[in-house]
Structures are given as structure tokens and as C-alpha cells.
Amino acid sequence: MNHLTSPKDRVRADSLLKFCKQQLGVNYKYASINPKVGFDCSGFVYYVFNHFNIKVSRSSIDYSSCCKEINVDSCKIGDVIVFTGTNINNRNPGHVGIIISNQGEELAFIHSSSNKKKSGVKISTYKESPYYKKRFLKIVRVAIVY
């Protein structure tokens, strides 16, 4: 499933960033796409893109075979970063977030985390979190963000 097929699959970077950041602090809630209740990781990604009428998968596992894979050095705001689940030995997608940094900047992403210390929608950087580096699988482009 490649989502880069129509003009409706486009969103302005500033609009995407603003909407993502409005969700900061929303609780983590497994299997939810409702900001009043909370989000799981793929529910957050789904909710954000759905707000802009861009259809994406509701499940993190689907990111194993959808969309155009992007080199880490070429990723940009709005790309989806894909990680394993908490078991890094299982190399299937289990966690996703949205890139919020530009090319050449430290890789940062916004996601809904089930981390016991600080769960919910938050911003993480790839550099500060070796935990995520070990779990990294790929980055995919689901929309044209300009």
C-alpha cells in the first residue's frame, strides 16, 4: 500500500507539527485512537494522519510492507519511524512514531509510549535513546509533507 498517489496525500509540515504537538501529554491507552481516552503508538499515528484525511494503517505490524522506505539521511518531517516491539529479538514492527525533525537535524520523533516512567504522547530523540536505536527497523513515507 503506497499512500503517495493523490494530491490529497499532502500536508504542510507546519500544520502537521502543530497538530502532533497538540497531542503531547495525551495518555497511553492500548488499542485506542481517542485522544480523550489515550492512544497506543499506531493509534496516535493513525489519528494524526486521519486528521489530514490521509489513510494509514491502524496497526504497527502493517508498516513492515507498506509505503516507500526512506534512508535515515533522507527522512523528513511526517515520515513514520518504525521500531520493533519491546522484545528486540522479534524483528517485526511493534512501535511507530512520526518524524518531527528536518534533514540534517538530530532525528526526533513524536509517539505514544507505554514506558512506565513517562507514558503517553511524547517527543524522543534517536540519539538520547539507545533503547530505540536497538529497536530501529526503518523509516517510511506515507504522505508528501512540504
Backbone torsions as a table, in degrees:
resi	resn	phi	psi	omega
1	MET	NA	112.1	177.5
2	ASN	-109.5	121.4	-174.1
3	HIS	-88.6	8.7	-174.7
4	LEU	-99.3	46.0	-172.9
5	THR	-111.5	-8.1	-178.6
6	SER	-144.9	157.9	179.8
7	PRO	-59.3	-23.8	179.9
8	LYS	-70.7	-13.0	179.4
9	ASP	-88.0	33.4	-178.2
10	ARG	-123.5	144.5	179.0
11	VAL	-150.2	146.6	177.5
12	ARG	-75.7	138.3	-178.6
13	ALA	-59.3	-42.1	-178.2
14	ASP	-65.2	-36.7	178.0
15	SER	-67.4	-42.8	179.1
16	LEU	-63.1	-47.1	179.7
17	LEU	-60.3	-45.6	-179.1
18	LYS	-60.0	-46.5	-178.5
19	PHE	-66.4	-42.6	177.4
20	CYS	-57.7	-48.5	-175.9
21	LYS	-68.0	-23.4	175.0
22	GLN	-66.4	-17.8	-179.1
23	GLN	-91.9	-5.5	179.9
24	LEU	-53.6	133.4	178.5
25	GLY	90.3	-10.5	176.2
26	VAL	-62.3	137.3	-176.5
27	ASN	-60.5	158.6	170.4
28	TYR	-84.6	132.7	175.3
29	LYS	-146.5	114.8	-179.0
30	TYR	-55.5	136.2	174.2
31	ALA	64.3	26.9	-178.2
32	SER	-119.4	145.1	173.1
33	ILE	-120.9	16.6	-175.1
34	ASN	-105.5	114.0	-177.6
35	PRO	-63.6	-21.1	178.6
36	LYS	-73.8	-24.5	-179.9
37	VAL	-102.4	-40.8	-177.7
38	GLY	137.6	174.5	179.6
39	PHE	-128.6	148.3	158.9
40	ASP	-91.2	179.0	-172.3
41	CYS	-61.8	-50.1	-178.2
42	SER	-72.9	-26.6	175.1
43	GLY	-65.2	-38.2	176.7
44	PHE	-64.6	-49.5	179.8
45	VAL	-60.1	-44.8	178.3
46	TYR	-59.5	-47.8	-178.6
47	TYR	-60.1	-45.4	-178.2
48	VAL	-63.0	-52.6	-177.3
49	PHE	-68.8	-35.2	177.0
50	ASN	-61.2	-35.1	177.0
51	HIS	-56.9	-31.4	180.0
52	PHE	-100.1	16.9	179.2
53	ASN	59.6	33.6	176.6
54	ILE	-109.6	121.9	-176.7
55	LYS	-84.2	123.4	175.4
56	VAL	-131.7	168.1	179.9
57	SER	-66.3	149.0	175.9
58	ARG	-88.5	-13.6	-175.2
59	SER	-118.6	135.6	-179.4
60	SER	-62.4	-31.9	-178.8
61	ILE	-61.7	-29.5	-178.9
62	ASP	-68.0	-17.0	179.0
63	TYR	-75.3	-1.5	176.0
64	SER	-71.3	-26.4	-174.3
65	SER	-132.7	6.9	-179.1
66	CYS	-103.7	160.1	166.3
67	CYS	69.8	169.8	-178.8
68	LYS	-87.1	124.7	178.2
69	GLU	-74.0	138.2	-176.1
70	ILE	-119.3	138.3	174.9
71	ASN	-65.1	142.4	-179.2
72	VAL	-53.4	-39.1	-179.5
73	ASP	-70.6	-13.8	-177.9
74	SER	-109.2	0.4	-176.4
75	CYS	-70.8	157.5	-179.9
76	LYS	-147.4	175.3	179.4
77	ILE	-50.2	132.2	177.1
78	GLY	97.3	-14.9	175.2
79	ASP	-70.1	155.0	-179.1
80	VAL	-102.4	126.2	177.8
81	ILE	-96.3	134.4	-172.2
82	VAL	-118.6	131.2	-179.6
83	PHE	-125.7	165.3	168.9
84	THR	-69.2	172.1	169.5
85	GLY	-74.9	-164.2	-176.6
86	THR	-66.2	-24.0	176.1
87	ASN	-88.2	99.9	-175.2
88	ILE	-68.5	-13.3	176.9
89	ASN	-77.2	-20.9	174.1
90	ASN	-89.9	104.2	-171.8
91	ARG	-86.0	28.4	173.8
92	ASN	-96.1	151.8	177.5
93	PRO	-57.9	136.8	178.1
94	GLY	-145.6	-4.0	179.7
95	HIS	-152.9	139.2	179.4
96	VAL	-137.6	156.1	176.0
97	GLY	-151.2	177.0	-178.6
98	ILE	-114.4	127.3	177.8
99	ILE	-64.5	133.2	178.9
100	ILE	-124.1	14.0	178.9
101	SER	-114.7	156.6	177.0
102	ASN	-88.5	162.8	174.8
103	GLN	-54.5	138.6	178.3
104	GLY	89.1	-14.1	176.9
105	GLU	-94.7	164.5	174.4
106	GLU	-59.1	134.0	-176.8
107	LEU	-66.2	115.6	179.2
108	ALA	-125.0	146.8	-179.9
109	PHE	-143.6	154.0	177.4
110	ILE	-111.8	137.4	-174.0
111	HIS	-159.3	165.7	174.0
112	SER	-103.0	115.8	-173.4
113	SER	-108.2	143.6	175.9
114	SER	-93.7	9.9	179.7
115	ASN	-50.0	128.0	-175.8
116	LYS	-64.5	-31.5	-179.3
117	LYS	-73.0	-41.8	-179.9
118	LYS	-148.0	88.2	-179.0
119	SER	-91.9	165.6	178.8
120	GLY	105.3	-171.2	-177.7
121	VAL	-74.4	125.3	-177.8
122	LYS	-152.0	169.7	177.0
123	ILE	-106.0	135.0	175.8
124	SER	-129.1	155.0	173.2
125	THR	-113.4	148.0	-178.7
126	TYR	-62.9	-39.0	-176.7
127	LYS	-68.9	-42.1	-176.4
128	GLU	-74.4	-14.1	-173.4
129	SER	-121.3	83.6	177.5
130	PRO	-58.3	-26.3	176.9
131	TYR	-56.5	-43.9	179.8
132	TYR	-74.9	-33.0	177.4
133	LYS	-58.2	-42.9	179.8
134	LYS	-65.9	-30.2	-176.2
135	ARG	-91.9	-7.2	-175.4
136	PHE	-59.2	134.1	174.8
137	LEU	-113.5	-53.3	-177.6
138	LYS	-172.8	175.9	173.9
139	ILE	-124.8	137.3	179.2
140	VAL	-127.2	152.7	178.1
141	ARG	-104.4	121.1	-179.5
142	VAL	-109.5	-11.4	-178.4
143	ALA	-154.9	160.1	173.6
144	ILE	-89.4	114.3	179.5
145	VAL	-110.9	125.7	-175.0
146	TYR	-128.6	NA	NA
